[in-house]
Amino acid sequence: MAPGVRDAFRTLFREHTPDADETAAERWLDELVRDGRYTEDVYAAG
Protein backbone atom coordinates (compact mmCIF):
# COMPACT_ATOMS: atom_id res chain seq x y z
CA MET A 1 0.00 0.00 0.00
CA ALA A 2 2.86 2.42 0.75
CA PRO A 3 3.94 2.73 -2.90
CA GLY A 4 0.36 3.56 -3.87
CA VAL A 5 0.16 6.29 -1.22
CA ARG A 6 3.45 7.79 -2.42
CA ASP A 7 2.15 7.71 -6.01
CA ALA A 8 -1.05 9.45 -4.93
CA PHE A 9 0.89 12.21 -3.16
CA ARG A 10 3.09 12.77 -6.22
CA THR A 11 0.03 12.85 -8.50
CA LEU A 12 -1.74 15.39 -6.29
CA PHE A 13 1.37 17.55 -6.18
CA ARG A 14 1.67 17.54 -9.99
CA GLU A 15 -2.04 18.30 -10.44
CA HIS A 16 -1.98 21.26 -8.05
CA THR A 17 1.47 22.72 -8.80
CA PRO A 18 1.85 24.60 -12.08
CA ASP A 19 4.62 23.20 -14.32
CA ALA A 20 5.50 20.42 -11.85
CA ASP A 21 6.90 17.23 -13.31
CA GLU A 22 7.68 13.83 -11.78
CA THR A 23 11.14 14.98 -10.66
CA ALA A 24 9.70 17.99 -8.81
CA ALA A 25 7.03 15.80 -7.20
CA GLU A 26 9.62 13.28 -6.01
CA ARG A 27 11.82 16.06 -4.64
CA TRP A 28 8.82 17.55 -2.80
CA LEU A 29 7.91 14.19 -1.26
CA ASP A 30 11.53 13.56 -0.25
CA GLU A 31 11.56 16.97 1.48
CA LEU A 32 8.39 16.07 3.40
CA VAL A 33 10.06 12.87 4.62
CA ARG A 34 13.33 14.62 5.47
CA ASP A 35 11.50 17.37 7.40
CA GLY A 36 9.49 14.80 9.37
CA ARG A 37 6.20 15.96 7.84
CA TYR A 38 5.44 12.59 6.24
CA THR A 39 6.14 9.23 7.82
CA GLU A 40 5.31 5.81 6.49
CA ASP A 41 4.14 3.14 8.89
CA VAL A 42 4.37 -0.05 6.89
CA TYR A 43 3.71 -3.47 8.35
CA ALA A 44 3.17 -6.95 7.07
CA ALA A 45 0.60 -9.34 8.42
CA GLY A 46 1.67 -12.90 8.55
C-alpha positions, 0 to 999 in steps of 0.5 A, spaced: 500 500 500 505 504 501 507 505 494 500 507 492 500 512 497 506 515 495 504 515 487 497 518 490 501 524 493 506 525 487 500 525 482 496 530 487 502 535 487 503 535 480 495 536 479 496 542 483 502 545 482 503 549 475 509 546 471 510 540 476 513 534 473 515 527 476 522 529 478 519 535 482 514 531 485 519 526 487 523 532 490 517 535 494 515 528 497 523 527 499 523 533 502 516 532 506 520 525 509 526 529 510 522 534 514 518 529 518 512 531 515 510 525 512 512 518 515 510 511 512 508 506 517 508 499 513 507 493 516 506 486 514 501 481 516 503 474 517 
